[in-house]
Amino acid sequence: MRKSIVIGVDIGTTSTKSVAFGMGGEALFQHSEEYPIISREPGQAEQDPELVLQAVLHTLSAVAKWLGEQGHEVAGVSFSGAMHSLLLVDASGKLLSNSYTWADSRSHKYADEIKNSTVGHKIYLQTGTPVHPMSPLVKLCWLRQEQPELFGQAAKFIGIKEFVLHRLFGEYKVDYSVASAMGLFHIFKFGWHEDALQVAGVAPGQLPEPVPPTYTFRGLQPADAALLHLNPDTPFVIGASDGCLANLASHAVRPGEAVVTIGTSGAVRMMANQPATDLQERVFSYILDKDHFVLGGAVNNGGVALRWFRDTFYASETLEANLKEQDIYELLNEVAESIKPGAEGLLFLPYLLGERAPIWDGSARACFIGAGYNHKRAHFLRAVMEGVIYSVNSVVQALEQTVGPVSSIYANGGFCFSELWVQMLADVTGKKVQLTEIREGSAFGAAIMGMYALGLLPSLEAAESMIRVRRTLEPDQKNHETYARSYAIFESLYPKLKESFEQLGKV
């Protein structure tokens, strides 16, 4: 019987994944479950917390049951969670709202007001979270002003991971990592930021207690333990945020090594041993733990852009593929690969959900530029995939200007299942891209943190032997030159269209 197995649970924006990992870093078994984004009005992007909770329970139960059938014993469970979520509960823990995800942009007016104020700049410099509609700080201001009755009923303002763990253990705790992405946490003092709380209109007691990512819950209720196929004494490690854990999973800890993660959203991150902020407010500075900080920038529109295009323009093909139990994304890759790099002059600004780094504009909108009579549906598909990579490249360049050159990139997230998309990243950036054997980086990072918390690893650095590069993709110089010309045009478009986006938001 193998006892040193940790289950990493990654609570994402559109799905939850539970993955069992051995001490060699091998993924033994995984299970995932999707849930919808609620969007009935412009800017709305909510989750039903109960559906997320059920996805966590279902996926964790499936993995633990399989491990038991194979004769394995679970040493512990550790969590990764999407950043910037916010939901409201009353004094009894009853839900008062859905979970407002990072993608909900309805608070953009308040983001503009705070961002353009002196106190807003100070809050960014000390919390490391750019002022943007994604931020719980901004969402709280919006709710307080526009839904005062709901705001007043709330006893606690928490995130989706805190909601799940409270349902299991009855404690309101938030790890330093998730807290550092709220716009409310002082990353230099490791406590709630007084000015930010005053702007938001909340008291420290209305927020969960900040704890290290190694904090461990114990004592599952017998009914929950039976449902999850786990021993009631199984330790649950709170873990950290998905972005920071994705870096840990790739072990990109040396200068010049960056991690690009593209799942629903996307991000570029580099590790540092101390926090740092950018006077131009282009990059974030989040906490992994007290000795590791992650600097970078996130984009709102990663895989969600391809999913939108799939659902909108390949609906019948998707239905047919589902009936035949085929992967629709394999078809989409084949179609996109039939189009030359640059999509014959067609560009896509992928701001379907507004944008974070480096422009931090919740009013930004998606658009196709350069469409001609020669362009078919396949061209638009290719342009969508390239537009996401162009957007990521803009963050790479901003990060290089802030903390130094990027020499190589580790890639993880769902986009790694598409070699075409990963090759685009290498060709656009002009940098080699290394793929690790573990594709679900955040879940693996959660497992590593869990192993460290449970004493199975002496340090986070000791996980390096578990991480293996399975392939390195070098940039194609000819494609890079083509993309460089297209990217220069892409980069020039947002400043020209910014005012138009703002006007469209008022229509």
C-alpha positions as CSV (number, residue, x, y, z in Angstrom):
1,M,0.0,0.0,0.0
2,R,1.4,3.4,-1.0
3,K,0.7,6.1,1.6
4,S,2.6,9.0,0.2
5,I,-0.1,10.1,-2.3
6,V,-1.6,13.6,-2.2
7,I,-4.6,14.7,-4.1
8,G,-4.4,18.2,-5.6
9,V,-7.8,19.9,-6.1
10,D,-7.8,22.8,-8.5
11,I,-11.0,24.9,-8.2
12,G,-11.1,26.8,-11.5
13,T,-13.4,29.3,-13.1
14,T,-15.2,26.8,-15.4
15,S,-14.2,23.5,-14.0
16,T,-12.7,21.7,-11.0
17,K,-10.0,19.1,-11.4
18,S,-8.9,16.6,-8.8
19,V,-5.6,14.8,-9.5
20,A,-3.8,12.1,-7.4
21,F,0.0,12.5,-7.4
22,G,2.7,10.1,-6.2
23,M,6.0,11.3,-4.6
24,G,7.8,11.0,-7.9
25,G,5.5,13.6,-9.3
26,E,3.5,11.1,-11.4
27,A,-0.2,11.8,-12.0
28,L,-2.0,8.5,-11.1
29,F,-5.6,9.4,-11.7
30,Q,-7.7,12.5,-12.3
31,H,-11.3,13.5,-12.7
32,S,-12.8,16.9,-13.7
33,E,-16.2,18.4,-13.8
34,E,-17.3,21.6,-15.6
35,Y,-19.9,24.2,-14.6
36,P,-21.3,27.2,-16.5
37,I,-20.5,30.9,-16.2
38,I,-23.7,32.9,-15.6
39,S,-23.8,35.8,-17.9
40,R,-27.3,37.3,-18.5
41,E,-26.2,40.9,-18.9
42,P,-23.1,42.7,-20.2
43,G,-20.1,42.3,-17.9
44,Q,-21.8,39.6,-15.7
45,A,-19.6,36.5,-15.0
46,E,-20.9,34.6,-12.0
47,Q,-20.7,31.0,-10.7
48,D,-23.3,29.1,-8.7
49,P,-21.2,28.2,-5.6
50,E,-23.3,25.1,-4.9
51,L,-22.4,23.7,-8.3
52,V,-18.7,24.4,-7.6
53,L,-19.0,22.7,-4.3
54,Q,-20.6,19.7,-5.9
55,A,-17.9,19.5,-8.5
56,V,-15.2,19.5,-5.8
57,L,-17.0,16.7,-3.9
58,H,-17.7,14.7,-7.1
59,T,-14.1,14.9,-8.5
60,L,-12.4,14.3,-5.1
61,S,-14.7,11.4,-4.4
62,A,-14.0,9.8,-7.8
63,V,-10.2,10.1,-7.3
64,A,-10.2,8.9,-3.8
65,K,-12.5,5.9,-4.7
66,W,-10.1,4.9,-7.5
67,L,-7.1,5.1,-5.2
68,G,-8.9,2.9,-2.6
69,E,-9.7,0.3,-5.3
70,Q,-6.1,0.3,-6.3
71,G,-5.0,-0.3,-2.7
72,H,-3.6,3.2,-2.2
73,E,-4.0,5.3,0.9
74,V,-4.4,9.1,0.7
75,A,-1.8,11.1,2.7
76,G,-3.7,14.3,2.3
77,V,-5.7,16.7,0.1
78,S,-4.4,20.1,-1.0
79,F,-6.1,23.0,-2.8
80,S,-5.6,25.4,-5.6
81,G,-8.1,28.2,-6.1
82,A,-8.9,30.7,-8.8
83,M,-8.1,34.2,-7.7
84,H,-10.3,37.3,-7.3
85,S,-13.6,35.5,-6.6
86,L,-16.1,37.1,-4.1
87,L,-19.3,35.9,-2.6
88,L,-21.5,37.0,0.4
89,V,-22.8,34.9,3.2
90,D,-24.9,35.7,6.3
91,A,-24.1,35.0,9.9
92,S,-25.4,31.4,9.5
93,G,-23.2,30.7,6.5
94,K,-26.2,30.9,4.1
95,L,-25.4,32.1,0.6
96,L,-26.6,35.6,-0.2
97,S,-25.1,35.8,-3.7
98,N,-23.5,33.8,-6.5
99,S,-19.7,33.9,-6.7
100,Y,-18.5,37.0,-8.7
101,T,-15.6,35.7,-10.7
102,W,-12.5,37.6,-11.8
103,A,-14.2,38.0,-15.2
104,D,-17.1,40.0,-13.9
105,S,-16.5,43.6,-15.1
106,R,-19.7,45.4,-13.9
107,S,-17.7,47.3,-11.3
108,H,-15.5,49.0,-14.0
109,K,-16.8,52.5,-13.1
110,Y,-15.5,52.1,-9.5
111,A,-12.2,50.7,-10.7
112,D,-11.7,53.9,-12.8
113,E,-12.4,56.1,-9.8
114,I,-10.1,54.2,-7.4
115,K,-7.3,53.8,-10.0
116,N,-7.2,57.5,-10.7
117,S,-7.0,58.5,-7.0
118,T,-4.0,58.9,-4.8
119,V,-5.2,56.3,-2.3
120,G,-5.7,53.9,-5.2
121,H,-2.1,54.2,-6.3
122,K,-1.0,53.7,-2.7
123,I,-3.2,50.6,-2.4
124,Y,-1.7,49.1,-5.5
125,L,1.9,49.7,-4.4
126,Q,1.3,48.0,-1.0
127,T,-1.2,45.2,-2.0
128,G,0.4,44.3,-5.4
129,T,-3.0,43.9,-7.0
130,P,-3.7,46.3,-9.9
131,V,-6.9,48.2,-9.4
132,H,-9.3,46.6,-11.9
133,P,-12.9,45.2,-11.9
134,M,-11.4,41.7,-11.2
135,S,-10.4,42.8,-7.8
136,P,-12.6,42.0,-4.8
137,L,-11.8,45.5,-3.5
138,V,-13.5,47.0,-6.5
139,K,-16.4,44.6,-6.4
140,L,-17.0,45.5,-2.8
141,C,-17.2,49.2,-3.7
142,W,-19.7,48.3,-6.5
143,L,-21.9,46.2,-4.3
144,R,-21.9,48.7,-1.4
145,Q,-23.0,51.5,-3.7
146,E,-25.4,49.6,-6.1
147,Q,-26.8,46.8,-3.9
148,P,-26.6,48.3,-0.4
149,E,-29.3,46.0,1.1
150,L,-27.4,42.9,0.0
151,F,-24.1,44.4,1.2
152,G,-25.6,45.2,4.5
153,Q,-26.9,41.6,5.0
154,A,-23.5,40.1,4.6
155,A,-21.7,38.8,7.7
156,K,-18.7,37.6,5.7
157,F,-17.1,38.4,2.3
158,I,-15.2,35.3,1.1
159,G,-13.9,33.6,-2.0
160,I,-15.0,30.3,-3.6
161,K,-12.3,28.2,-2.1
162,E,-13.1,29.6,1.4
163,F,-16.7,28.7,0.8
164,V,-15.9,25.1,-0.1
165,L,-13.6,24.6,2.9
166,H,-16.1,26.3,5.3
167,R,-18.7,23.8,4.2
168,L,-16.4,21.0,5.0
169,F,-14.8,22.2,8.2
170,G,-16.8,25.2,9.5
171,E,-13.8,27.6,9.5
172,Y,-13.4,30.9,7.5
173,K,-9.7,30.9,6.5
174,V,-8.0,32.4,3.5
175,D,-4.4,31.6,2.5
176,Y,-1.9,34.4,2.1
177,S,-1.7,33.7,-1.6
178,V,-5.4,34.1,-2.4
179,A,-5.6,37.0,0.0
180,S,-2.8,38.8,-1.8
181,A,-4.9,38.9,-4.9
182,M,-7.9,40.6,-3.3
183,G,-6.6,44.2,-3.4
184,L,-7.2,44.2,0.4
185,F,-4.0,42.5,1.7
186,H,-0.7,44.2,2.6
187,I,1.9,42.1,0.9
188,F,4.8,43.6,2.9
189,K,3.1,43.3,6.3
190,F,1.0,40.1,5.7
191,G,-2.2,41.5,7.1
192,W,-5.3,43.3,5.9
193,H,-4.6,46.8,4.4
194,E,-6.4,49.5,6.5
195,D,-6.8,52.0,3.7
196,A,-8.1,49.3,1.3
197,L,-10.7,48.1,3.9
198,Q,-11.8,51.6,4.5
199,V,-12.3,52.2,0.7
200,A,-14.2,48.9,0.5
201,G,-16.3,49.7,3.6
202,V,-15.6,46.4,5.4
203,A,-14.1,45.5,8.8
204,P,-11.4,42.9,9.3
205,G,-13.9,40.6,11.1
206,Q,-16.0,40.4,7.9
207,L,-13.2,38.8,6.1
208,P,-11.7,35.3,6.6
209,E,-8.6,34.9,8.7
210,P,-5.4,35.0,6.7
211,V,-3.2,31.9,7.2
212,P,-0.1,30.4,5.6
213,P,-0.6,28.1,2.5
214,T,0.5,25.2,4.7
215,Y,-2.4,25.6,7.1
216,T,-4.1,22.2,7.6
217,F,-7.8,21.4,8.4
218,R,-8.5,18.1,10.1
219,G,-11.7,16.3,11.2
220,L,-14.0,15.6,8.3
221,Q,-17.6,14.9,9.4
222,P,-18.3,11.1,9.1
223,A,-20.9,11.7,6.3
224,D,-18.5,13.8,4.3
225,A,-15.7,11.3,4.8
226,A,-18.0,8.5,3.6
227,L,-19.1,10.5,0.6
228,L,-15.5,11.3,-0.3
229,H,-14.2,7.8,0.3
230,L,-11.6,9.3,2.7
231,N,-10.6,8.6,6.3
232,P,-12.2,11.2,8.6
233,D,-8.7,12.1,9.8
234,T,-7.3,12.9,6.3
235,P,-5.6,16.3,6.5
236,F,-6.8,19.0,4.1
237,V,-4.1,21.6,3.3
238,I,-5.5,25.0,2.3
239,G,-2.9,25.5,-0.4
240,A,-2.6,28.7,-2.5
241,S,-3.8,30.5,-5.6
242,D,-3.8,28.8,-9.0
243,G,-1.4,31.2,-10.6
244,C,1.3,30.9,-7.9
245,L,0.9,27.2,-7.8
246,A,1.3,26.9,-11.5
247,N,4.8,28.5,-11.2
248,L,5.7,26.1,-8.4
249,A,4.6,23.1,-10.5
250,S,7.0,24.2,-13.3
251,H,9.7,25.0,-10.8
252,A,10.6,28.2,-12.7
253,V,12.5,29.7,-9.9
254,R,15.6,31.0,-11.6
255,P,16.1,34.5,-13.1
256,G,14.8,34.7,-16.7
257,E,12.5,31.7,-16.4
258,A,8.9,32.5,-16.9
259,V,5.7,30.4,-16.8
260,V,2.9,30.9,-19.3
261,T,-0.4,29.4,-18.2
262,I,-3.4,29.4,-20.5
263,G,-6.5,27.8,-19.2
264,T,-9.8,29.8,-19.1
265,S,-7.7,32.9,-18.7
266,G,-4.0,33.3,-19.1
267,A,-0.9,34.6,-17.2
268,V,2.8,35.2,-17.4
269,R,4.7,34.9,-14.1
270,M,8.2,35.0,-12.7
271,M,9.3,34.0,-9.2
272,A,11.1,36.4,-6.8
273,N,12.3,36.2,-3.2
274,Q,10.6,39.5,-2.3
275,P,7.6,41.5,-3.4
276,A,7.9,44.3,-5.9
277,T,5.4,46.6,-7.6
278,D,5.5,48.7,-10.8
279,L,5.1,52.4,-10.7
280,Q,3.2,52.1,-14.0
281,E,0.8,49.6,-12.4
282,R,1.2,47.1,-15.2
283,V,2.1,43.9,-13.3
284,F,0.9,42.2,-10.2
285,S,2.9,41.0,-7.2
286,Y,1.3,38.0,-5.4
287,I,2.4,35.8,-2.5
288,L,3.1,32.1,-2.7
289,D,4.4,32.0,0.9
290,K,6.6,34.3,3.0
291,D,9.7,33.3,1.1
292,H,8.3,33.2,-2.5
293,F,6.6,35.9,-4.4
294,V,5.2,35.7,-8.0
295,L,5.4,38.8,-10.3
296,G,3.6,39.0,-13.6
297,G,0.4,39.8,-15.4
298,A,-2.8,38.0,-16.2
299,V,-5.0,38.2,-19.3
300,N,-8.8,37.6,-19.0
301,N,-9.1,35.9,-22.3
302,G,-7.3,32.6,-22.8
303,G,-9.1,29.4,-23.5
304,V,-12.4,31.1,-22.9
305,A,-12.0,32.9,-26.3
306,L,-11.6,29.6,-28.1
307,R,-14.5,28.1,-26.2
308,W,-16.6,31.1,-27.2
309,F,-15.7,30.7,-30.8
310,R,-16.4,26.9,-30.6
311,D,-19.8,27.4,-29.0
312,T,-20.8,30.3,-31.3
313,F,-19.4,29.3,-34.7
314,Y,-18.9,25.5,-34.4
315,A,-22.0,24.6,-32.4
316,S,-23.2,21.8,-34.8
317,E,-19.7,20.3,-35.1
318,T,-19.4,20.3,-31.3
319,L,-22.7,18.6,-30.9
320,E,-21.7,16.0,-33.5
321,A,-18.4,15.4,-31.9
322,N,-20.0,14.9,-28.5
323,L,-22.4,12.4,-29.9
324,K,-19.5,10.5,-31.4
325,E,-17.4,10.9,-28.2
326,Q,-14.8,12.7,-30.2
327,D,-12.7,15.7,-29.1
328,I,-13.9,18.9,-30.9
329,Y,-10.6,20.6,-30.2
330,E,-8.7,18.1,-32.3
331,L,-10.9,19.2,-35.2
332,L,-10.4,22.9,-34.4
333,N,-6.6,22.4,-34.4
334,E,-6.7,20.7,-37.8
335,V,-8.8,23.5,-39.2
336,A,-6.6,26.2,-37.7
337,E,-3.4,24.5,-38.9
338,S,-4.7,24.7,-42.5
339,I,-4.3,28.5,-42.3
340,K,-0.9,30.1,-42.6
341,P,0.6,32.1,-39.7
342,G,-0.8,35.6,-39.6
343,A,-4.3,34.4,-40.8
344,E,-3.7,36.3,-44.1
345,G,-3.9,39.7,-42.4
346,L,-6.8,39.0,-40.0
347,L,-6.3,40.1,-36.4
348,F,-8.4,39.4,-33.3
349,L,-8.3,41.6,-30.2
350,P,-9.5,39.0,-27.6
351,Y,-11.0,41.3,-25.1
352,L,-14.3,39.4,-24.7
353,L,-14.2,39.8,-21.0
354,G,-12.5,43.2,-20.8
355,E,-8.8,42.9,-20.1
356,R,-6.3,42.9,-17.3
357,A,-2.5,43.1,-18.0
358,P,-1.0,45.1,-19.4
359,I,-3.9,47.6,-20.2
360,W,-6.1,46.9,-17.2
361,D,-9.3,48.1,-18.9
362,G,-12.6,46.5,-18.1
363,S,-14.2,48.4,-20.9
364,A,-12.1,46.9,-23.6
365,R,-14.0,44.8,-26.1
366,A,-13.1,42.0,-28.6
367,C,-13.0,42.7,-32.3
368,F,-11.7,41.3,-35.6
369,I,-9.6,43.7,-37.7
370,G,-8.7,43.3,-41.3
371,A,-11.5,41.0,-42.5
372,G,-11.6,40.6,-46.3
373,Y,-13.7,38.7,-48.8
374,N,-11.0,36.0,-48.9
375,H,-11.4,35.1,-45.2
376,K,-13.4,32.0,-44.3
377,R,-14.4,30.6,-40.9
378,A,-11.0,28.9,-40.6
379,H,-9.2,32.2,-40.8
380,F,-11.3,33.6,-38.0
381,L,-10.5,30.5,-35.9
382,R,-6.8,30.9,-36.5
383,A,-7.0,34.6,-35.7
384,V,-8.7,33.9,-32.4
385,M,-5.9,31.5,-31.3
386,E,-3.2,34.0,-32.5
387,G,-4.9,36.9,-30.8
388,V,-4.7,35.1,-27.4
389,I,-1.0,34.6,-27.9
390,Y,-0.5,38.2,-29.0
391,S,-2.2,39.3,-25.8
392,V,0.1,37.0,-23.7
393,N,3.1,38.3,-25.5
394,S,2.2,41.9,-24.6
395,V,2.5,40.8,-20.9
396,V,5.8,39.1,-21.6
397,Q,7.1,42.4,-22.9
398,A,5.8,44.4,-20.0
399,L,7.3,42.0,-17.5
400,E,10.7,42.1,-19.3
401,Q,10.6,45.9,-19.0
402,T,9.9,45.7,-15.3
403,V,12.0,42.8,-14.0
404,G,14.4,41.8,-16.8
405,P,14.6,39.6,-19.8
406,V,12.8,36.3,-20.2
407,S,15.2,33.6,-21.5
408,S,12.9,30.7,-21.6
409,I,9.2,29.8,-21.0
410,Y,7.6,26.9,-19.2
411,A,4.1,26.3,-20.5
412,N,1.2,24.7,-18.7
413,G,-2.6,24.8,-18.6
414,G,-5.2,23.4,-21.0
415,F,-3.7,25.0,-24.1
416,C,-0.8,22.5,-23.8
417,F,-3.0,19.9,-25.3
418,S,-2.7,21.7,-28.5
419,E,0.8,21.6,-30.0
420,L,-0.2,24.1,-32.6
421,W,-1.1,26.6,-29.9
422,V,2.1,26.1,-28.0
423,Q,4.2,26.4,-31.2
424,M,2.4,29.7,-31.8
425,L,3.6,30.9,-28.3
426,A,7.2,30.0,-29.3
427,D,6.9,31.6,-32.7
428,V,5.3,34.8,-31.5
429,T,7.6,35.4,-28.5
430,G,10.7,34.1,-30.3
431,K,11.6,32.1,-27.2
432,K,11.9,28.4,-26.6
433,V,9.0,26.9,-24.8
434,Q,9.4,23.9,-22.5
435,L,6.5,21.5,-21.7
436,T,6.6,19.6,-18.5
437,E,5.1,16.2,-18.1
438,I,2.5,17.6,-15.8
439,R,-0.1,19.5,-17.8
440,E,-2.4,20.4,-15.0
441,G,0.0,22.7,-13.3
442,S,-2.1,24.2,-10.6
443,A,-3.3,20.9,-9.3
444,F,0.3,19.6,-9.2
445,G,1.4,22.8,-7.5
446,A,-1.3,22.2,-4.9
447,A,0.0,18.7,-4.4
448,I,3.6,19.9,-3.9
449,M,2.4,22.4,-1.3
450,G,0.5,19.7,0.4
451,M,3.5,17.4,0.4
452,Y,5.6,20.2,2.0
453,A,2.9,21.0,4.6
454,L,2.5,17.3,5.6
455,G,6.3,16.8,6.0
456,L,6.7,14.7,2.9
457,L,9.0,17.2,1.3
458,P,11.7,19.2,3.3
459,S,11.2,22.3,1.2
460,L,9.4,23.6,-1.9
461,E,12.7,23.6,-3.7
462,A,13.0,19.9,-3.1
463,A,10.2,19.3,-5.6
464,E,12.6,20.0,-8.5
465,S,13.4,16.3,-8.9
466,M,9.7,15.6,-9.5
467,I,9.4,18.0,-12.5
468,R,10.5,16.7,-15.9
469,V,10.5,18.6,-19.2
470,R,9.0,16.3,-21.8
471,R,9.6,18.5,-24.8
472,T,11.1,21.7,-25.9
473,L,9.7,23.7,-28.8
474,E,12.0,26.1,-30.5
475,P,10.7,29.1,-32.4
476,D,10.4,29.0,-36.2
477,Q,12.4,32.1,-37.3
478,K,10.3,32.6,-40.5
479,N,7.1,32.4,-38.6
480,H,8.5,34.7,-35.9
481,E,9.2,37.4,-38.5
482,T,5.7,37.1,-39.8
483,Y,4.2,37.3,-36.4
484,A,6.5,40.3,-35.4
485,R,4.9,42.3,-38.2
486,S,1.4,41.3,-37.2
487,Y,2.0,41.8,-33.5
488,A,3.3,45.4,-34.2
489,I,-0.1,46.2,-35.7
490,F,-2.0,44.3,-32.9
491,E,-0.1,46.3,-30.3
492,S,-1.1,49.6,-32.0
493,L,-4.8,48.9,-32.1
494,Y,-5.9,49.2,-28.5
495,P,-4.8,52.8,-28.0
496,K,-6.6,53.8,-31.1
497,L,-9.8,51.9,-30.1
498,K,-9.8,52.7,-26.4
499,E,-12.2,55.7,-26.7
500,S,-14.5,53.7,-29.0
501,F,-14.7,50.9,-26.5
502,E,-15.7,53.3,-23.8
503,Q,-18.4,54.8,-26.0
504,L,-19.7,51.3,-26.8
505,G,-20.0,50.5,-23.2
506,K,-22.5,53.4,-22.8
507,V,-24.7,52.3,-25.7
